């Protein structure tokens, strides 16, 4: 992803932004961008003065030390997902932003799915009260199929020490971000996780999670990297209607009366509230990554509001951590998650990890 973002900048795809340097421990990767200064470690880049802002697209654990160092050097920071591997490291990153040397510094995250017109429309419907009080949310997101060859492509992949998780930390950060962005944070989570259920890996490749909300709504989140052809279907039920979001677009069913009012007052024993259904053929896409980078640039230069501030990123990490912890302990997890408790559990898992260089968020700034 780092190379992809760099190419977009080099090709002038981002207005008012210039690729001023690249940084990678791999000399071949640096050589692909021969026209700009190249660095082999983050600390040297941050101290060089050649850049105003940095985009961090490295393996998960290194997001924390790199972002903290860059913020401390006075740079604006955009980091790829997830913000960090676990909540405690997210808190460390946000603390570094709170003590940044320049008040105007910007800290954002690459949640490009927030630019998708389908999710934007769904958020508008929810916030506008079109669905009424939310009752139930189900997301089956199982079209993340991966083979053993995928997991063998890097020694850090699908290990507690190298990646810190599986489907939830790698494939689903966008889905978990959208979940909290649309529905807010639950009160408690109970998850059933398959660790190495379909692949010879340490981490979760199958998850079914149940989420409870203070206002009475409940949700189910299902994901895996071991199912084909897979499904991507989000269903949202409210007192005044229903939305189904899938490959067709956004299907909206509007009830002509409140379900709860109908339950209490209808003289009929079986008749349902009258309703109408409309299919909005909104295609996935829109600005995606370039829209987030453009917004990041506009926030720096013009003070525009961020589409995805880094402060939001802790929530999707917390959801992933809570699901994993529930799957490990087979217990319901209350939110907010105890960050220190989860960090201690992750350290225990890292001690048993097969990754060749076990560590927990303490990589040098040039760590890969």
Buried (B, 14 or more C-beta within 10 A) or exposed (E): EBEEBBEBBBEEBBEEBEBBBBBBBEEEBBEBBEEBBBBEBBBEBBEBEEBBBBBBBBBBBBBBBBBBBBBBBBBBBBBBBBBBBBBBBBBBBBEBBEEBEEEEBBBBBBBBBBBBBBBBBBBEBBEEEBBBBBBBBBBBBBBBBBEEEEBEEBEBBBBBBBBBBBBBBBBBBBBBBBBBBBBBBBEBBBBBBBBBBBBEBBBBBBBBBBBBBEEEBBBBBBBBBBBEEBEBBBBBBBBBBBBBBBEEBBBBBBBEBBBEEBEEEEEEEEEEBEBEEEEBEBEBEBBBBBBBBBBBBBBBEEEBEBBBBBBBBBBBBBBBBBBBBBBBEEEEBEBEBBBEBBBEBBBEBBEEBEBEEBBBBEBBBBBB
